[in-house]
């Protein structure tokens, strides 16, 4: 990641960003009780309290400890509790048992955050110019790391609330979708050839987005919008979960083992499909992008539809081949919906919703780009060591913080996982 400029103005801007990101996390937990912040509904999820503390531990460990002279940790025991997976840092509390950490309390975690916030302010304001080039990159990484955990905080609490028989709503004052209809699905042709993908600028990017490199693509086409709930419902009604013909072998085995009959959070009751959302349970919206799909489900639907998933190189090349959307018009966290919305497809001549709404599964394994080398030290464990047995997703979701996602951003999950806002866009050969 590139070092940031060292002027006082840039320091002030970075500190303002730090304050804004930290405040957003606290705003996201404001609707939650201490009991809500404690719950862990499965091993893949973490308590909201843990997300708050882990993001703070990251700043303490990778920014303050090495760069602020005389810094004293808030509590030296927290390193064991809130280290996630950094082997070079040392042992840690088992991930599936994070919900057992009733202490420190949510209030104690708030005090931890305040302690680190004050120290970060001192560091940004007082670091000598000669040291600033070493401070700025891990600080910037920490901001994007916390934004990742803001998204996880929401997907994790949604999973926890869905497991509660009371089906509580995270919030009730969210922006509605107003029953809009989805635009008809069309196809956008994209010319192939030798193309370049990967991060190519001086602004922030994660290490797994580089190096920029060339790939060969045949001509292809991508759908004008993601697949909708209504379109996916047609797959279900055609026996999609009952016949193995469209499924990968591992996918069909997972369907049988887990007794899947629909996307996560869908429930058929009294002849009507209902969907659990962050604003509670409600009737399924046929026009909204389908979400909470595993890779296996996305791939099976694409085969059923006579299409396929795009590769991540195709997805990125397609995104670069059309005028970019204004992020303010994208359904990200700042839009306030916290749920995918129907495509308006305002006729801008580009595929709609490539940024926001749902993370789109691609057909590409999460693997290193040619020439990739992880950074030295513990921070090199951030992405590189996970480059096996996972699939890449692109585009961001309705709970991705603004200013965090890019068309080169590579998200990744295991093919069976579906508690994130994951959906799909169809592709086909030219």
C-alpha positions as CSV (number, residue, x, y, z in Angstrom):
1,X,0.0,0.0,0.0
2,X,1.4,3.4,-1.0
3,X,2.5,5.8,1.7
4,X,0.4,8.9,2.2
5,X,1.7,12.5,1.7
6,X,3.1,14.0,4.8
7,X,1.8,17.5,4.9
8,X,-0.1,18.8,8.0
9,X,-3.2,19.1,5.8
10,X,-3.0,15.5,4.9
11,X,-2.5,14.5,8.5
12,X,-5.6,16.5,9.5
13,X,-7.6,14.8,6.7
14,X,-6.5,11.4,7.8
15,X,-7.3,12.1,11.4
16,X,-10.8,13.3,10.3
17,X,-11.2,10.0,8.4
18,X,-10.1,8.1,11.5
19,X,-12.7,9.9,13.7
20,X,-15.4,9.3,11.1
21,X,-14.7,5.6,10.7
22,X,-14.5,5.0,14.5
23,X,-17.8,7.0,15.0
24,X,-19.5,4.9,12.3
25,X,-18.7,1.7,14.2
26,X,-20.2,3.1,17.4
27,X,-23.3,4.3,15.5
28,X,-23.8,0.8,14.1
29,X,-23.8,-0.7,17.6
30,X,-26.1,2.0,19.0
31,X,-29.3,0.0,18.4
32,X,-27.8,-3.0,20.1
33,X,-28.1,-3.9,23.8
34,X,-25.1,-5.3,25.7
35,X,-26.8,-8.7,25.4
36,X,-27.0,-8.2,21.6
37,X,-23.4,-7.3,21.4
38,X,-22.4,-10.5,23.3
39,X,-24.2,-13.1,21.1
40,X,-22.3,-15.4,18.6
41,X,-24.7,-17.5,16.5
42,X,-22.1,-19.6,14.7
43,X,-18.3,-20.1,14.5
44,X,-18.1,-18.0,11.3
45,X,-19.6,-15.0,13.0
46,X,-18.3,-12.9,15.9
47,X,-20.0,-10.8,18.6
48,X,-20.5,-7.1,17.8
49,X,-18.5,-6.4,21.0
50,X,-15.6,-8.5,19.6
51,X,-15.6,-6.6,16.3
52,X,-15.3,-3.3,18.2
53,X,-12.5,-4.6,20.3
54,X,-10.6,-6.4,17.5
55,X,-10.6,-3.3,15.2
56,X,-9.2,-1.4,18.2
57,X,-6.6,-4.0,18.9
58,X,-5.4,-3.7,15.3
59,X,-4.6,0.0,15.7
60,X,-2.9,-0.7,19.0
61,X,-0.8,-3.5,17.7
62,X,0.2,-2.4,14.2
63,X,0.2,1.4,14.6
64,X,0.6,2.6,18.2
65,X,2.9,-0.1,19.7
66,X,5.6,0.3,17.0
67,X,5.3,4.0,16.4
68,X,4.2,6.0,19.5
69,X,7.0,6.3,22.0
70,X,6.0,5.3,25.5
71,X,2.7,3.9,24.5
72,X,1.2,1.5,27.1
73,X,-1.5,-1.0,26.1
74,X,-4.9,-0.4,27.7
75,X,-4.8,-4.0,29.0
76,X,-2.0,-6.4,28.0
77,X,-4.4,-9.4,28.2
78,X,-6.5,-8.0,25.4
79,X,-3.9,-9.2,22.9
80,X,-4.9,-12.8,23.5
81,X,-8.6,-12.1,23.4
82,X,-8.8,-9.9,20.3
83,X,-6.1,-11.2,18.0
84,X,-8.0,-12.8,15.1
85,X,-5.5,-15.0,13.1
86,X,-2.1,-13.4,13.3
87,X,0.2,-16.3,14.1
88,X,3.3,-14.0,14.3
89,X,1.6,-12.0,17.1
90,X,1.1,-15.0,19.3
91,X,-1.6,-17.3,20.7
92,X,-5.2,-16.2,20.8
93,X,-8.7,-17.1,22.1
94,X,-10.4,-19.7,19.9
95,X,-12.7,-18.2,17.3
96,X,-15.8,-20.4,17.9
97,X,-15.7,-19.3,21.6
98,X,-15.7,-15.6,21.2
99,X,-19.3,-15.5,22.5
100,X,-18.1,-16.8,25.8
101,X,-16.2,-13.6,26.5
102,X,-18.7,-11.9,28.9
103,X,-15.7,-9.9,30.2
104,X,-14.6,-7.4,29.2
105,X,-18.0,-5.8,29.1
106,X,-19.3,-3.7,26.2
107,X,-18.6,-0.6,28.3
108,X,-15.0,-1.8,29.0
109,X,-14.6,-2.2,25.2
110,X,-15.8,1.4,24.8
111,X,-13.1,2.5,27.3
112,X,-10.5,0.5,25.3
113,X,-11.6,2.3,22.1
114,X,-11.5,5.7,23.8
115,X,-7.9,5.0,25.1
116,X,-6.7,4.0,21.6
117,X,-8.5,6.9,19.9
118,X,-6.7,9.4,22.2
119,X,-3.3,7.8,21.6
120,X,-3.9,7.7,17.8
121,X,-4.7,11.4,17.9
122,X,-1.4,12.1,19.7
123,X,0.5,10.0,17.2
124,X,-0.9,11.7,14.1
125,X,-0.4,15.2,15.5
126,X,3.1,14.6,16.9
127,X,4.9,12.0,14.7
128,X,8.0,13.6,13.2
129,X,7.9,14.0,9.4
130,X,10.7,11.5,9.1
131,X,8.5,8.8,10.8
132,X,5.2,9.7,9.1
133,X,5.9,7.7,6.0
134,X,6.0,4.6,8.2
135,X,2.9,5.6,10.3
136,X,0.5,6.4,7.5
137,X,0.3,3.1,5.6
138,X,-0.7,0.9,8.6
139,X,-3.1,3.6,9.8
140,X,-4.8,3.6,6.4
141,X,-4.9,-0.2,6.4
142,X,-6.5,-0.1,9.9
143,X,-9.2,2.2,8.6
144,X,-10.2,-0.1,5.8
145,X,-9.8,-3.1,8.2
146,X,-12.4,-1.5,10.5
147,X,-14.7,-0.8,7.6
148,X,-14.5,-4.5,6.8
149,X,-15.6,-5.3,10.3
150,X,-18.4,-2.8,10.1
151,X,-19.9,-4.9,7.3
152,X,-19.2,-8.1,9.2
153,X,-20.8,-6.7,12.4
154,X,-24.1,-6.2,10.5
155,X,-24.1,-9.6,8.7
156,X,-23.2,-11.3,12.0
157,X,-26.0,-9.6,14.0
158,X,-28.4,-10.4,11.2
159,X,-27.6,-14.1,11.5
160,X,-28.0,-13.9,15.3
161,X,-31.3,-12.1,15.1
162,X,-32.6,-14.6,12.5
163,X,-31.9,-17.4,15.0
164,X,-34.0,-15.7,17.6
165,X,-37.7,-17.0,17.5
166,X,-38.8,-13.4,18.2
167,X,-37.2,-12.3,14.9
168,X,-36.1,-8.9,16.2
169,X,-35.4,-6.1,13.9
170,X,-32.0,-4.4,14.0
171,X,-33.7,-1.1,13.0
172,X,-37.1,-0.1,11.9
173,X,-36.4,3.4,10.3
174,X,-34.6,2.2,7.2
175,X,-35.1,3.6,3.8
176,X,-37.8,1.5,2.0
177,X,-37.5,0.1,-1.5
178,X,-41.0,1.4,-2.4
179,X,-42.0,-1.7,-4.2
180,X,-40.1,-0.7,-7.4
181,X,-40.0,-3.2,-10.2
182,X,-36.7,-4.5,-11.5
183,X,-35.6,-3.4,-15.0
184,X,-35.8,-6.1,-17.6
185,X,-32.6,-8.2,-17.9
186,X,-30.5,-7.3,-20.9
187,X,-27.0,-8.3,-22.1
188,X,-24.0,-6.0,-22.5
189,X,-21.4,-7.3,-24.9
190,X,-17.7,-6.8,-23.9
191,X,-14.8,-7.2,-26.3
192,X,-12.0,-9.5,-25.1
193,X,-8.4,-9.6,-26.1
194,X,-5.3,-8.8,-23.9
195,X,-6.6,-6.7,-21.0
196,X,-5.1,-5.6,-17.7
197,X,-6.6,-6.1,-14.3
198,X,-5.5,-5.2,-10.8
199,X,-5.0,-2.0,-8.9
200,X,-3.2,0.7,-10.9
201,X,-3.3,3.8,-8.8
202,X,-1.6,5.5,-5.8
203,X,-4.7,5.4,-3.7
204,X,-5.2,2.7,-1.1
205,X,-5.7,-0.9,-2.1
206,X,-5.2,-4.2,-0.4
207,X,-2.1,-6.2,-1.3
208,X,-4.2,-9.0,-3.0
209,X,-5.4,-6.5,-5.6
210,X,-1.9,-6.3,-7.1
211,X,0.2,-6.5,-9.1
212,X,-1.6,-5.2,-12.2
213,X,-1.2,-7.8,-14.9
214,X,-2.3,-8.9,-18.3
215,X,-4.8,-11.6,-19.1
216,X,-6.4,-12.9,-22.3
217,X,-10.2,-12.8,-22.5
218,X,-12.5,-14.1,-25.2
219,X,-15.4,-11.8,-26.2
220,X,-18.3,-12.2,-23.6
221,X,-21.4,-10.6,-22.3
222,X,-22.6,-9.7,-18.8
223,X,-26.2,-9.2,-17.6
224,X,-27.4,-5.7,-17.1
225,X,-28.2,-6.3,-13.4
226,X,-27.9,-9.0,-10.7
227,X,-30.4,-11.9,-10.6
228,X,-33.6,-11.1,-8.7
229,X,-35.5,-12.9,-6.0
230,X,-38.3,-13.5,-8.5
231,X,-35.9,-15.1,-11.0
232,X,-34.4,-17.3,-8.4
233,X,-37.9,-18.3,-7.2
234,X,-38.5,-19.7,-10.7
235,X,-35.4,-21.9,-10.2
236,X,-36.8,-23.2,-6.9
237,X,-40.3,-23.8,-8.4
238,X,-38.6,-25.7,-11.3
239,X,-37.2,-28.2,-8.8
240,X,-33.8,-26.5,-8.6
241,X,-33.1,-27.9,-5.1
242,X,-34.5,-31.3,-5.9
243,X,-32.6,-32.4,-9.0
244,X,-28.8,-32.8,-9.1
245,X,-28.3,-32.0,-12.8
246,X,-27.3,-28.3,-12.4
247,X,-25.1,-28.8,-9.3
248,X,-21.5,-29.3,-8.8
249,X,-20.8,-32.6,-6.9
250,X,-19.7,-30.8,-3.7
251,X,-22.7,-28.4,-4.0
252,X,-25.2,-31.2,-4.4
253,X,-23.7,-33.0,-1.4
254,X,-24.0,-29.7,0.6
255,X,-27.6,-29.3,-0.4
256,X,-28.4,-32.8,0.8
257,X,-26.4,-32.5,4.0
258,X,-27.8,-29.1,5.0
259,X,-31.3,-29.7,3.6
260,X,-31.3,-26.5,1.7
261,X,-34.5,-25.6,-0.1
262,X,-34.0,-21.8,-0.6
263,X,-31.5,-19.0,0.1
264,X,-30.6,-18.3,3.7
265,X,-33.4,-16.3,5.5
266,X,-36.2,-17.4,3.1
267,X,-39.1,-19.2,4.7
268,X,-42.3,-20.3,3.0
269,X,-45.3,-19.9,5.4
270,X,-49.0,-20.1,4.6
271,X,-48.2,-20.3,0.9
272,X,-46.1,-17.1,0.9
273,X,-42.4,-16.6,0.8
274,X,-41.0,-14.4,3.5
275,X,-37.5,-13.0,3.9
276,X,-35.7,-12.0,7.2
277,X,-33.9,-8.7,6.9
278,X,-32.2,-6.2,9.2
279,X,-35.5,-4.5,9.6
280,X,-37.3,-7.7,10.5
281,X,-39.2,-10.3,8.6
282,X,-41.2,-9.2,5.6
283,X,-42.8,-10.6,2.4
284,X,-40.2,-11.5,-0.2
285,X,-39.5,-8.7,-2.7
286,X,-39.5,-10.3,-6.2
287,X,-37.7,-7.3,-7.8
288,X,-34.8,-7.1,-5.4
289,X,-31.4,-8.9,-6.1
290,X,-31.3,-12.3,-4.6
291,X,-28.8,-12.6,-1.8
292,X,-27.4,-14.9,0.9
293,X,-26.5,-17.5,-1.7
294,X,-23.6,-19.8,-1.5
295,X,-21.3,-20.2,-4.5
296,X,-22.8,-23.6,-5.1
297,X,-26.3,-22.0,-5.4
298,X,-25.1,-19.2,-7.6
299,X,-23.4,-21.6,-9.9
300,X,-26.4,-24.0,-10.1
301,X,-28.7,-21.1,-10.9
302,X,-26.4,-19.9,-13.7
303,X,-26.3,-23.4,-15.3
304,X,-30.1,-23.7,-15.0
305,X,-30.5,-20.3,-16.7
306,X,-28.2,-21.4,-19.6
307,X,-25.5,-19.0,-18.6
308,X,-22.5,-19.0,-16.2
309,X,-20.8,-16.9,-13.6
310,X,-18.2,-14.4,-14.9
311,X,-14.6,-14.9,-14.1
312,X,-13.2,-12.1,-11.9
313,X,-11.1,-10.9,-14.8
314,X,-14.3,-10.6,-16.9
315,X,-16.1,-8.9,-14.1
316,X,-13.3,-6.3,-13.6
317,X,-12.9,-5.8,-17.4
318,X,-16.6,-5.3,-17.8
319,X,-16.7,-2.8,-15.0
320,X,-13.8,-0.8,-16.6
321,X,-15.5,-1.0,-20.1
322,X,-18.5,1.2,-19.1
323,X,-18.8,4.7,-17.5
324,X,-18.2,4.3,-13.8
325,X,-21.2,4.9,-11.4
326,X,-21.2,7.7,-8.9
327,X,-20.8,6.1,-5.5
328,X,-23.4,8.4,-4.1
329,X,-26.0,6.6,-6.4
330,X,-24.9,3.1,-5.3
331,X,-26.8,1.1,-2.6
332,X,-24.0,1.0,0.0
333,X,-24.2,1.4,3.7
334,X,-24.7,5.2,3.5
335,X,-27.9,4.7,1.5
336,X,-29.6,3.4,4.7
337,X,-31.5,0.5,3.2
338,X,-29.3,-2.2,4.6
339,X,-30.9,-4.5,2.0
340,X,-30.5,-5.0,-1.8
341,X,-32.8,-2.8,-3.9
342,X,-34.4,-3.3,-7.3
343,X,-32.4,-2.0,-10.2
344,X,-33.7,1.3,-11.7
345,X,-31.4,0.9,-14.7
346,X,-31.6,4.5,-15.6
347,X,-30.3,4.0,-19.1
348,X,-26.7,5.0,-18.6
349,X,-25.5,2.4,-21.1
350,X,-23.7,0.3,-18.4
351,X,-24.5,-2.7,-16.4
352,X,-26.3,-1.6,-13.2
353,X,-25.5,-2.3,-9.6
354,X,-21.9,-3.5,-10.2
355,X,-21.1,-1.5,-7.0
356,X,-23.3,-2.1,-4.0
357,X,-26.4,-4.2,-3.3
358,X,-24.8,-7.7,-3.4
359,X,-21.4,-9.2,-3.5
360,X,-21.3,-11.0,-6.8
361,X,-19.8,-14.5,-7.0
362,X,-17.4,-15.1,-9.8
363,X,-16.2,-18.4,-11.2
364,X,-12.6,-17.7,-10.1
365,X,-10.6,-19.2,-7.3
366,X,-9.1,-16.8,-4.9
367,X,-5.5,-17.1,-5.8
368,X,-2.4,-14.8,-6.0
369,X,-2.0,-12.6,-9.0
370,X,1.3,-13.3,-11.0
371,X,4.1,-11.7,-9.0
372,X,2.2,-11.3,-5.8
373,X,4.3,-11.3,-2.6
374,X,2.8,-10.8,0.8
375,X,4.2,-8.0,3.0
376,X,6.9,-8.9,5.5
377,X,5.9,-9.5,9.1
378,X,2.6,-10.2,10.7
379,X,0.7,-7.8,8.5
380,X,1.6,-10.0,5.6
381,X,-0.9,-12.5,7.0
382,X,-3.8,-10.2,6.2
383,X,-4.8,-11.8,2.9
384,X,-2.1,-14.0,1.3
385,X,-2.4,-17.0,3.6
386,X,-6.1,-17.5,2.7
387,X,-5.4,-18.0,-1.0
388,X,-6.7,-21.6,-1.1
389,X,-10.1,-23.3,-1.5
390,X,-12.1,-20.0,-1.6
391,X,-13.8,-18.2,-4.4
392,X,-13.6,-14.5,-5.3
393,X,-16.5,-12.0,-5.2
394,X,-16.7,-8.5,-6.6
395,X,-18.6,-5.3,-6.2
396,X,-19.6,-4.6,-2.6
397,X,-23.0,-4.9,-0.9
398,X,-25.7,-2.9,0.7
399,X,-23.8,-2.9,4.0
400,X,-20.3,-2.0,2.6
401,X,-19.2,1.3,3.9
402,X,-18.8,4.1,1.3
403,X,-15.2,4.9,0.3
404,X,-14.2,1.3,1.0
405,X,-14.9,-0.7,-2.2
406,X,-13.3,-0.5,-5.7
407,X,-13.7,-2.4,-8.9
408,X,-10.4,-4.1,-8.2
409,X,-11.5,-5.1,-4.6
410,X,-11.3,-8.9,-4.2
411,X,-13.6,-10.3,-1.5
412,X,-13.4,-14.1,-0.8
413,X,-15.4,-16.8,0.9
414,X,-15.7,-20.5,1.0
415,X,-18.1,-21.9,-1.5
416,X,-20.6,-23.1,1.1
417,X,-20.9,-19.8,3.0
418,X,-23.9,-17.7,2.6
419,X,-24.5,-15.4,5.6
420,X,-23.0,-12.5,3.7
421,X,-24.9,-10.4,1.2
422,X,-23.8,-12.6,-1.7
423,X,-25.7,-12.8,-5.0
424,X,-24.8,-13.2,-8.7
425,X,-24.7,-11.6,-12.1
426,X,-24.9,-13.9,-15.1
427,X,-22.4,-14.0,-17.9
428,X,-22.2,-15.9,-21.2
429,X,-19.9,-16.4,-24.1
430,X,-20.2,-14.0,-27.0
